[in-house]
């Protein structure tokens, strides 16, 4: 182990990802952001280098690495000034197939995902009327012979234009016919290429370049072999991957935090106002130092969560707290950066305003920090359920 607690292999991964990202400077991301364009060149380079297949087992063509390594990859992407958002979903959505799919499904999908000939980049859970109450979704998959017919709507679904498969959660038993509201939900792999006009995609303009969409399923037929695991147990399958998702999103926030503090530190040391570096002023220096301190604390929690997950511990305490701490620390670092850069921070040239928008997202999605506090209050502290 080296001083920060990582292995030499993990440090080598970080260095290799940084080297790849160096070929995609701030100008590249600024141009993509301005054009609302998907960073195809970057995603293709990541795929070719094998980083998006890092967590696919070796027997299916991947590297067989853990959530820790996956998190370090995403962290380095964001710390370099890039954005892991356009491709991060593949790391945690394919885990549902890996953990709960049949052997036939794994052999059919995972090697193609690992080599990059098949993309699994979209996660269809959120609905307009359900929000964070996933058990209240109404998209319904009705079994008819050897297929399921799906009708309903999803909202805030990203990257549909750049994926081949969507991991979709739908009801297969009406909510009023199950003993517990968590039952009767099932997970499907929907092949977008075969959907035709049975899947209507309406882009939603947002403050981020994430190609967010509203989806309408109008009698979309999905073969029964695309059902993941057992019918009616889908929520359990989705939740089993959420701890990994929390760790990976926390890692992206850490990357953002390191990006802000590194850029702020350099600028504050070089920018001269009133005949002195602005970083000499405590009003500039202290917020940056405080943000960095909080980021480092969040990193320790992320590392603990990743090691617990990779050891097979399904509890989500550290994973949830890591996501909360990292996103809050990144937001503090983002604000410190904006104060440090002053008016220049609002310009696109310096790469702060784009990452500022990115950092704010992680406090709301893919899970609100308020829900994490509810989890901590109920499941860790033992207080009454708040919702």
C-alpha positions in Angstrom: 0.0 0.0 0.0 1.2 3.5 -0.7 0.6 6.5 1.7 -3.0 7.3 0.7 -4.1 3.7 1.2 -4.4 2.7 -2.4 -2.5 -0.2 -4.0 0.1 0.4 -6.8 -2.4 -1.1 -9.3 -5.0 1.5 -8.2 -2.5 4.3 -8.5 -1.5 3.1 -12.0 -5.2 3.2 -13.0 -5.5 6.8 -11.8 -2.4 7.8 -13.7 -3.5 6.0 -16.9 -7.0 7.7 -16.8 -5.3 11.1 -16.2 -3.1 10.5 -19.2 -6.1 9.7 -21.4 -8.1 12.7 -20.2 -5.1 15.0 -21.0 -6.1 14.5 -24.6 -9.4 16.1 -23.9 -8.7 19.6 -22.5 -11.2 22.1 -21.2 -11.7 23.4 -24.8 -13.1 20.1 -25.8 -15.6 20.0 -23.0 -16.5 23.7 -23.5 -17.2 23.1 -27.2 -19.4 20.0 -26.4 -21.3 21.9 -23.7 -22.0 24.9 -26.0 -23.2 22.7 -28.8 -25.2 20.4 -26.4 -23.2 17.6 -28.1 -22.4 14.1 -26.8 -18.7 13.6 -26.3 -18.4 10.7 -28.6 -14.6 10.9 -29.1 -14.1 10.8 -25.3 -16.5 8.0 -24.7 -15.0 6.0 -27.6 -11.5 6.5 -26.2 -12.6 5.4 -22.7 -14.2 2.3 -24.3 -11.2 1.5 -26.4 -8.9 1.7 -23.4 -11.2 -0.7 -21.5 -12.1 1.7 -18.7 -15.9 1.4 -19.2 -15.5 -2.4 -18.9 -13.5 -2.2 -15.7 -16.2 -3.8 -13.5 -17.3 -6.5 -16.0 -15.9 -9.9 -14.9 -12.9 -11.2 -16.8 -14.9 -14.3 -18.1 -17.2 -11.8 -19.9 -14.4 -9.8 -21.4 -13.9 -7.1 -18.7 -11.2 -6.3 -16.3 -12.9 -7.8 -13.2 -12.2 -4.8 -11.0 -14.3 -3.5 -8.1 -16.3 -0.5 -7.2 -13.2 1.1 -5.7 -11.4 1.0 -9.0 -14.5 2.1 -10.9 -14.8 5.0 -8.5 -11.2 6.1 -9.0 -11.7 6.0 -12.8 -14.8 8.4 -12.6 -13.0 10.6 -10.0 -10.0 11.1 -12.3 -12.2 12.0 -15.2 -14.0 14.7 -13.3 -10.8 15.9 -11.6 -9.3 16.4 -15.1 -12.0 18.9 -16.0 -14.0 16.3 -18.0 -17.4 14.8 -17.2 -18.1 11.2 -16.4 -21.8 11.8 -16.7 -22.2 10.9 -20.4 -21.0 7.3 -19.7 -21.1 6.6 -16.0 -24.4 4.7 -16.1 -22.8 1.7 -17.9 -20.8 1.0 -14.8 -23.7 0.6 -12.4 -26.6 -0.5 -14.7 -24.8 -3.5 -16.0 -24.4 -4.6 -12.4 -28.1 -5.5 -12.3 -27.5 -7.9 -15.2 -24.4 -9.3 -13.6 -26.0 -9.9 -10.2 -29.5 -10.9 -11.1 -29.5 -11.8 -14.8 -29.5 -15.4 -16.1 -26.3 -16.9 -17.4 -27.7 -16.7 -20.9 -28.3 -13.0 -20.5 -24.8 -12.4 -19.2 -23.3 -14.2 -22.1 -25.5 -12.3 -24.5 -24.9 -8.8 -23.2 -21.8 -8.5 -21.1 -19.1 -9.4 -23.6 -20.6 -6.9 -26.1 -20.8 -4.2 -23.5 -17.2 -4.9 -22.5 -15.9 -4.6 -26.0 -18.0 -1.5 -26.7 -20.2 -2.9 -29.5 -23.2 -2.5 -27.2 -24.1 0.4 -25.0 -26.1 0.2 -21.8 -26.2 3.8 -20.8 -29.8 4.5 -19.7 -31.7 3.8 -16.6 -35.5 4.1 -16.7 -37.0 4.5 -13.2 -38.2 8.0 -12.6 -41.7 9.0 -13.5 -43.5 12.4 -13.6 -46.1 11.6 -10.9 -43.9 9.4 -8.7 -40.7 11.4 -8.2 -38.6 9.8 -5.5 -41.4 7.5 -4.5 -40.3 4.6 -6.8 -43.0 2.2 -5.4 -45.6 4.6 -6.9 -44.5 4.3 -10.5 -47.3 3.4 -13.0 -45.5 2.3 -16.1 -47.0 -1.2 -16.6 -45.7 -4.3 -18.4 -48.5 -6.8 -19.1 -47.6 -10.4 -19.9 -49.1 -11.6 -23.2 -47.9 -15.0 -24.3 -44.1 -15.0 -24.6 -43.7 -11.2 -24.4 -44.5 -8.2 -22.2 -46.4 -5.2 -23.6 -45.3 -1.9 -21.9 -47.3 1.3 -21.5 -46.4 4.4 -19.5 -44.1 7.3 -19.1 -40.6 8.0 -17.7 -38.9 11.3 -17.1 -35.4 12.6 -16.6 -33.9 9.7 -18.5 -30.5 10.5 -19.9 -28.5 9.3 -22.9 -31.4 7.6 -24.7 -30.0 8.9 -28.0 -26.6 7.2 -27.3 -27.6 3.8 -25.9 -28.7 0.5 -27.3 -30.3 -0.8 -24.2 -32.4 0.8 -21.4 -32.6 -0.9 -18.0 -36.3 -0.3 -17.3 -38.3 -0.7 -14.0 -42.1 -1.3 -14.5 -45.0 -2.6 -12.6 -46.1 -6.2 -13.5 -48.7 -6.4 -10.8 -51.0 -3.5 -9.9 -50.1 -1.8 -6.6 -53.5 -2.5 -5.1 -53.0 -6.2 -5.7 -49.7 -6.7 -3.8 -49.2 -7.2 -0.1 -46.4 -4.7 0.1 -45.9 -1.7 -2.2 -42.3 -2.8 -2.9 -43.6 -6.0 -4.6 -44.9 -6.4 -8.1 -42.2 -4.4 -9.8 -40.0 -6.0 -12.5 -36.8 -5.1 -14.4 -36.4 -5.4 -18.2 -33.7 -4.8 -20.7 -35.3 -2.8 -23.5 -33.6 -2.7 -26.8 -34.0 0.8 -28.2 -33.0 -0.3 -31.7 -36.1 -2.5 -31.9 -38.6 0.0 -30.3 -39.7 1.9 -33.4 -42.6 4.3 -32.9 -43.7 2.4 -29.8 -41.1 4.4 -27.8 -41.5 8.2 -28.1 -38.5 10.2 -26.9 -39.0 13.9 -26.1 -35.8 15.8 -25.2 -36.0 18.0 -22.1 -33.8 21.1 -22.0 -31.9 21.4 -18.7 -29.0 23.4 -17.4 -26.6 20.5 -18.1 -25.5 18.8 -21.3 -26.9 15.4 -20.2 -29.4 14.8 -23.1 -32.3 14.4 -20.6 -35.5 13.0 -22.0 -39.1 12.1 -21.3 -40.1 8.7 -22.6 -43.5 7.4 -23.6 -44.1 3.7 -24.0 -47.0 3.0 -26.2 -47.6 -0.7 -26.5 -43.9 -1.5 -26.7 -43.3 -5.3 -26.9 -40.4 -6.8 -25.0 -39.6 -10.5 -25.2 -39.9 -12.4 -22.0 -36.3 -13.4 -22.1 -35.5 -9.8 -21.5 -37.0 -10.0 -18.0 -34.2 -9.8 -15.4 -34.5 -12.3 -12.6 -38.0 -13.1 -11.3 -41.1 -11.1 -12.1 -42.2 -8.9 -9.2 -38.8 -8.7 -7.5 -37.4 -5.9 -9.6 -37.2 -3.2 -6.9 -34.9 -5.5 -4.9 -32.7 -5.9 -7.9 -32.5 -2.1 -8.5 -31.8 -1.4 -4.9 -29.0 -3.9 -4.7 -27.1 -1.8 -7.2 -27.8 1.5 -5.6 -25.0 1.2 -3.1 -22.6 0.9 -6.0 -24.2 3.9 -7.7 -23.8 5.9 -4.5 -20.1 5.2 -4.4 -19.6 6.0 -8.0 -21.5 9.2 -7.9 -19.6 10.2 -4.7 -16.4 9.6 -6.7 -17.5 12.0 -9.4 -18.2 14.6 -6.8 -14.8 14.1 -5.3 -13.3 14.6 -8.7 -15.2 17.9 -9.1 -14.0 18.9 -5.7 -10.4 18.3 -6.5 -10.8 20.1 -9.8 -12.2 23.2 -8.1 -9.6 23.3 -5.3 -6.7 22.7 -7.6 -7.8 25.4 -10.0 -8.6 27.8 -7.2 -5.3 27.2 -5.4 -3.3 27.9 -8.5 -5.3 31.0 -9.5 -5.3 32.4 -6.0 -1.5 32.1 -5.8 -1.0 33.8 -9.2 -3.7 36.5 -9.3 -2.4 39.8 -8.0 -4.8 42.4 -6.7 -3.8 45.3 -4.5 -0.1 44.3 -5.0 -0.5 40.8 -3.4 -1.7 37.4 -4.4 -5.4 37.1 -3.5 -4.7 33.7 -1.9 -2.8 35.6 0.8 -6.2 37.0 2.0 -7.9 34.7 4.5 -11.3 35.5 2.9 -10.1 33.7 -0.2 -7.7 31.1 1.3 -9.9 29.8 4.1 -12.9 28.7 2.0 -10.6 26.8 -0.4 -8.8 25.1 2.5 -12.1 24.3 4.2 -13.5 22.8 1.0 -10.4 20.7 0.5 -10.5 19.4 4.1 -14.2 18.3 3.6 -13.3 16.7 0.3 -10.6 14.6 1.9 -12.9 13.6 4.7 -15.5 12.5 2.1 -12.8 10.6 0.2 -12.1 8.5 3.3 -15.8 7.7 3.6 -16.0 6.8 -0.1 -13.0 4.5 0.3 -14.6 2.8 3.3 -17.9 2.4 1.3 -16.1 1.0 -1.7 -14.1 -1.5 0.3 -17.2 -2.7 2.1 -19.1 -3.1 -1.1 -16.2 -5.0 -2.8 -16.0 -7.3 0.3 -19.6 -8.3 -0.3 -21.2 -6.3 2.5 -24.6 -5.2 1.2 -25.3 -2.5 3.8 -25.5 1.0 2.5 -24.5 3.1 5.5 -21.1 4.3 4.2 -22.3 4.4 0.6 -25.1 6.8 1.4 -23.1 9.0 3.7 -20.2 9.1 1.1 -22.6 10.4 -1.6 -23.9 13.0 0.8 -20.6 14.2 2.1 -18.9 14.2 -1.3 -21.6 16.2 -3.1 -21.9 18.7 -0.3 -18.1 19.1 -0.2 -17.9 19.5 -4.0 -20.6 22.2 -3.8 -18.7 24.1 -1.2 -15.6 23.9 -3.4 -17.6 25.1 -6.4 -18.7 28.2 -4.5 -15.2 28.8 -3.2 -13.9 28.6 -6.8 -16.5 31.1 -8.0 -15.5 33.6 -5.3 -11.8 33.0 -6.1 -12.2 33.6 -9.8 -14.6 36.4 -9.4 -16.1 37.6 -12.7 -13.9 35.3 -14.6 -15.6 32.4 -12.9 -18.8 33.2 -14.7 -17.1 33.1 -18.1 -16.9 29.9 -20.1 -13.2 30.4 -20.8 -12.0 29.3 -17.3 -14.0 26.1 -17.0 -15.6 27.0 -13.7 -19.2 27.7 -14.5 -19.7 24.4 -16.4 -18.4 22.4 -13.5 -20.3 24.6 -11.1 -23.5 23.4 -12.8 -22.3 19.9 -12.7 -21.5 19.9 -9.0 -25.0 21.2 -8.1 -26.7 18.2 -9.9 -25.1 15.6 -7.6 -26.9 17.0 -4.6 -30.3 16.2 -6.2 -29.6 13.3 -8.5 -29.6 10.4 -8.7 -30.9 10.6 -5.2 -31.7 13.7 -3.2 -29.5 14.4 -0.2 -32.7 14.8 1.8 -33.5 11.2 1.2 -30.0 10.2 2.3 -30.6 12.1 5.6 -33.9 10.2 5.9 -32.0 7.0 5.5 -29.4 8.0 8.1 -32.2 9.1 10.5 -34.2 5.9 10.2 -31.7 3.1 9.4 -28.6 4.3 11.3 -30.0 6.4 14.1 -33.2 4.5 14.6 -35.6 7.4 14.5 -39.2 7.0 13.1 -39.5 6.8 9.4 -40.0 10.4 8.0 -42.0 9.5 4.9 
